[in-house]
């Protein structure tokens, strides 16, 4: 089963990285304000913050029940409310380290989703 991941990335570089490098079991969709359907529930949201004004969109996309990965080189994870399903990634890492961290988080989330579905 594919895990549906909504990616917020106004500069497209991180979206392209995910889409090209992390292929197995994940289906990445780029956030488009004009096409976004709030009634469709994604399994995971990955939010790459490029500019602090985008925090407005973060409020629109964040749902307590959906795993949320927040990635930024500007804001530190300590500013985020600590939630069981929230993850923070520092974009100051090198490409390879960043990719490994994102992949590890996504695989962990996928494992949790699969375990929850089996339990139902």
ABEGO torsion letter per residue (X at the ends): XBBBBBBBBAAGAAAAAAAAABABGBBBBBBBAAABBAABBBABBBBBBABAAAAAAAAAABBAABBBBBBBAABBAAABBBBAABBBBBAABBAAAAAAAAAAAAAAAAAAAAAAAAAX
